[in-house]
Amino acid sequence: MPAPNTTVRRSLLVASATLLSLSVTAPAALAAPTPSTSPTATPPARMSTVGGARLGMPGTQVNLAPGVPVLPKDLTARSWIVSDAESGEVLAAHNAHWRLPPASTLKMLFADTVLPRFPRSAEHKVAASDLKGVGVGSSVVGIKEGATYSVHDLWLGVFLRSGNDAVHVLSQMNGGVEQTVQDMQDHAEELQALDTNVVSPDGYDAPGQVSSAYDLTLFARSGLQKKDFRDYCSTVSATFGSAEIRNTNRLLSGDTDVPVYQGIAGVKNGNTTHAGATFTGVAERNGKVLLVTVMNPEKHEHNEVYKETAKLFDWGFQAVGKVNAVGELVPPKSASSTAPQPGPSTSAAQDPGQAAGTGGPGSKPVASATAASRSGGVGIALAVAGGLLVLLGGGAFLVNRRWPLPDLMRRRARP
């Protein structure tokens, strides 16, 4: 089946550097010893302290002070976290390291691990064995045995329809489900996402499969540094075969009781029996880029996970720059202490992590802009040109200096 001719995505308007502020005063990244992979009914008294000691404490962590807005009322999620995607500061959190079933938000780790390995133009004919193990009741995009799909098609199925069938086909292309699970686990450990235990690549409920709001935020932040990841997670609708598929992220595509969120640019939602509803989102407003993760609201109203996420985004955009952080998003373990300085030799037309041969429908930004210098923090590099690599002061985290976030809604009033 040929690659689809049409994809609709938010135009790319925001350019910023995705990076970490590695201050000497940052808390040590220490993990609680040998945590259980069985979800608990209440948050443990001792959780991981990766990113700071307060993030390992149960309950809500926030530094309220004069001028800092109060947190929104009626937050019922078992766990949530609000962070600055650029500086890595955690603005507020609630049971950030509570190990819970992640549902399909785990597909962010799957994509961040596997997406760079295959060019989107590559094609694969689906065998019966490719679809073996897709869980009963799984969300699917409708992959058919014997049909041929481009890698581009398969990723649209993963991001827009959360298709477990597409995940399994890509996993078989990657050497099988078992190999892919191991690759994902290795990548999680590289990202210092130590709350995560991967059992199934698609996030389908499985004994021992857990993650945390903190880890899911790390996966999103890492993935969003890859152009293909940004493109797919921001796609609202696309042609898949003879049908149109639409993104199930309701803050991106909207619903009767949830308007499209102003500045939304991805990332991934999930919902299973054991996990409940889970969601990680990224949004930009007034030059600030925030990440919010919400896991399993106890209030079981329609689209509640999106409503609580929107409230936390609203709070975050009011609080950023006013509230003192309660922790940080840590860099990958392999972040080097040295890196080449920006220059012609470090300029590249292709993002790090972008699969080769990714040209095609929907892969090119419609518009982009370069961020002006606004940072006053230690170790914060600013976007000045596309395709450059930069060394961060205080620690080193190589990132593509342009991080354009798709954002059509910023240009019109929120419904």
N, C-alpha and C positions, 0 to 999 in steps of 0.2 A: 504494500500500500504506500503510495507516495506521501511525502511529508505534507502537512496541511499548508494551504496557501494563505490562510488568514489567521492571525492572532490579534487580540485586542488587549492592549496593556496600558497602564498608566504612563503618561509621558515622563521622561526623565528630566527633572529640573534641578535637583540638588546635588552639589558635589561637596564632599567632605572627607576628611581622613578618618578611617576607622582605626582606633589605636587605644593604647592604654597610658594612663598617667601613673608611672611607677615611682611614687614618692618614697623617700626613705622612711617616712612615717607610716607607710602602709602596713596593715597587720600581716603577720606571717601566714603563708598559705599552708596550713596544716590540716590533715584529715583525721577524723576520729578513727580509732583503730577498729579494723575488721567489722564494719557495720553489717547488719543482717540484710539479706536481699528479700526478706518477707515484709511487705508493707504493714505498718502498725496502725492501730485504731486511733491513736493519739500521737502527736509528735514526740519523739524520744527526748529525754532530758539532755542527752549528749548527741549532737550531730556534728557533721564535718565542719571544720572552721576554715576551709579553703575560702580565701577572699576576706577573711577577718573573723575575729572571735564572736562578734555580735551576730554574724550570720549563722552561727551554730546554736544560737539560743532559740528556744521555742517562743512563739508569740510574735507580736508585731514589733519591729525595730525601726524607729524613725527618730530623728533629732528635731523635735519641735522647738521653736524659738520664736520670738517676736518677728513678724513679717513672713513666717512660714505658714502656708495654708494648712488647715487641719485635713486629715485624711478623709476621704468620702465615707459616708455612712453606708450601712447595709452591704458590706463586703462579706461574703459567706464562703469564699474559696478556702480550701484547706491549706493552700500554699500560694503565694504570689511574690513577685519581685518587680521593682521598677528601677531601671538603670539608664545611665547616659551611655549611648553606644559609642561615642567618640572618646570620652575620658575614661570610661570603664567604671565610673563611680556608681555605686549602688545607693540610690536616693532613699529607698525604703524597702522593707521586705517583711514577709510574714511566713515563718517556717520555711525559709529559703532552701534549706538542705534536707527537708523531709523527703525520704525516698518513697515515691508513689508510682503506680502504673502510669506510663506516659501516653498511652494510646498513639495515635498517628503523628503526634508531634515528634516522635522518635524518627520519623521519616526525614527530619532535618539533618540528623546525624547520618542517615543512609545516603542522602543526597550529597552532603559535604564530603563523604568518604568516596562514593562511587562516581559521581557526576563527572569529575575531570578525566576519567579513564577511557571514555569512548566519545569519538566525534559524533555530533548530532546527526550527521549525514549517513552514518553507518546504518545498515539494515539487518534485521534478524527475522528469520522464519520461525514461528513459534511451534515447538513440539509439545506433545502432551505432558512430557516430563517437566517442562518449564512451569507448568501451572500446578504441579503437585504440591500439596501442602498449603494451598490458599485456604484460610480458615472459613468455616461455615458462617454465613452472615456477613462476610467481609464486604467493605466498600470496594467496588470494582469499576473500571472504566469500560469493560467489555472486550477484553483481549480474546481473540478467537484462535483456537488451535489450527495450524496450517496456514494462517495468514502471515504476511510479512509487514513488519512495522519499522519505521525509522527510530533511531534512538531519541530523536526530537519528539516523535509521537509519544513514546513511552514516558518521557519526563513530563510531558503535558498531562498524561494520565496520572502520574504520581502527584504532581503539585495541585492540579485543578480538581480532580475527582478523588484524590487520596486512594488511588487504585492499588489494592494489594496485589492484584493480578499483574500489573505493570512492574511492581517492586520485585515480584518473584521472577519475572522474565529477565529483568536487569541483573538480578542476583545470579541467575544461571549463567548469564553472559560473563559474570565476574568470577566464575569458578564454582558456583553453587551456593546454596543458602548457608551451609555451615562455614564456608570460607568467608562469605560476606559478613556474617555475624562476628567472626573473629576480627576481620578488618575493621568493623565498626567499633568493636571493643578496644582494639589497639588505638584507634583514632581518638576515642573518648578519653583514654588515658593520656594520650599526647596533649589533649586540650585541657588536662587536669579536671575533667568531668568525672570525679571519682565516686559520685553517688550512683552512677549509671551501670546497670548490668543488662547487657543485651542478650536476648534469647531468640527473638524473631526480628527480621529486618524491617518489617512493616509496622511494628508497634502493636500487633494483634495480641490480646491478652494471653500471657503465658506465665506459668509459675516462676517466680524469681525475677521477672522482668520489671525493673524499676529505673526511675531517673528522678530528677528534682527540678524545681523551678529554676534554680541556679544553673544546673547543667544544661537545661534546654536553652537558656539564654546564651550560654557559651556556644552551643551548636549554631544558633541563629547568627550570632555575631561573626563566627568563623565563616559560615556559609555566605553571608552577605558581602564578604570581601571578594567573592567570585562572581563575575559578570553573569554567567549562565544561571547561577542560583538566583541572583537578583531578578533576572528577566523572568524566569519561570514562576517564582513565588509572587510576582506582581501582575501576572497575566490574569485578566478578568474572565475572558472567554476565548475559545479557540475552536477550530474545526478538527474533529477527530473522526476519521473515516467519512461517513456521510452525515454525521450528526454534529451539532454544536454542543460543547461541554462548557460549563460555567464553574468558576471557582467557588468552592463551598466555604471559603473564608468570608463570613458575612460582613465584617468590617470593610472588606475590599469590594464585595459585590452587592452588598445591601440585602435587606429583607423587609417584610412588612412592618416589623417592630424594631428594626435596627437600621438606621441610616448609614450610608457609607461614611466612614470616619475621616474627618478633614486631615489630610496629610498622610494617610495610611499607605504603606508600601509593601505589604506582606505581613507574616511569614507563613505559619502553618497551624492548622487546627486538628483536633482529634476527638474521638468519642467512642468509648467502649463500655461494656457492662461494669467492669471492675475499675476502670480509670475515671468514669464519668466524663465530663467535658473538659478538655484541656486546650490551651491556646497560647501561642507566642506571636506577638505582633511587633512591627517596627513602624514608627511614624516620625514625620518631620514637621516642625512648625517654627517659624521665626529663626531659622538657622540652627535649631537644636534637633538632634536625632535621639529618640528614646526607644528602648526595648521594654516591653511588658510581657511577663509570663503569668498566666493564671491556671491553676490546677484544681479541678473538681469543686465547683461551687455547691454548697449544700442546698441552696435555694434552687429548686428544680423547675424554674420557669423557662419558657421558650427563649432560646438564645441568651441565657443568663451569663454564660462565660464571656460573651462579647460585650454585654452591658457592663459587667464588672471591669473588663479590660478598658473600655472607653472611659469609665470613671477614673481609673488609675492613670490613664494617659492624660486626662484633663488635669488631674492633680499634679502629675509630673511636670507638665509644661508650665504650670503656675509656680512650682516649687524649685525647678532647676535654676541654679545660680543663687538661690537663697538658702537652701537646706544643706547642712553638712552631711557628708556621706556616712553611711553605716558600714561600708565595706567596699570591695572592688571586684571587678571581673578580672581574673588572673590571665596572664598570657600563656600560650602553649609552652610545654616543657622545653622544646627545642629552640625557643626564641634565642637567637644568637646575640652575643654581646658586641659583635662587630658586624658591619655591613658596608657595602659600597656606598659612597656618597652619591646623591642624585647627579646625573649627567647623561650624556648621550649613550654611554654604555649600559646604563640602567633603565633607559627608556624602552618601553615595549608597547606595541599596538595591541597585544593580547594580555588580558588580566592573568595574574598568577592563578592557577587552578582552572582556567578556562580550557575546555576541551578543544583540541585541534579541529579545524574544519567546521567551526560553529557558525559560519555564515549562513544566512537563510532567513526565511520569514520570521519576523519578530525578534531577531537577535540583535538588532542595531538600535541604540537609543534614538528616540525621536528628537529630543532636545536635551541639553545639559548646560550646566553653569559652573563656574569656578568660585569656590567660597572665598570670601575676603578674610583677612587675618583678624580674628577676634579673641584668640586664646590668651589666657594669662597664666595657665597652669604649667607645672614642671613636666617636661618630657612630652609636650603636646606638639606634634607637627601639624602644619596646616596645608590644605590643598592649594597648590599653586599651578599645577600642570597635570595633564593626564598621563598615565602610564609610567610614573616614576616610582621608584622604591625609596624609602626613607628610613634613616636610623633614628630611633627615638632616644632622647637623652634619658639616662638613668636605667635603662634596660633596652633591649632591642627587640622589636616586633615588626618584621617586614610586612608592610601592607602596601597595596596599591593606593597611591595618594588621592586618586579620585574615587569617590564612592557615591555615584549618582543614584539617588533614590527615586523610583517612579512616584510621581505625586501630581496627579491631575486635580484632585479634590482641593488642593491648597488654593486653587485659582477660582473657586466658587464657594458660595456660602454653604455651610453644612445644613442639610435639610432639617 
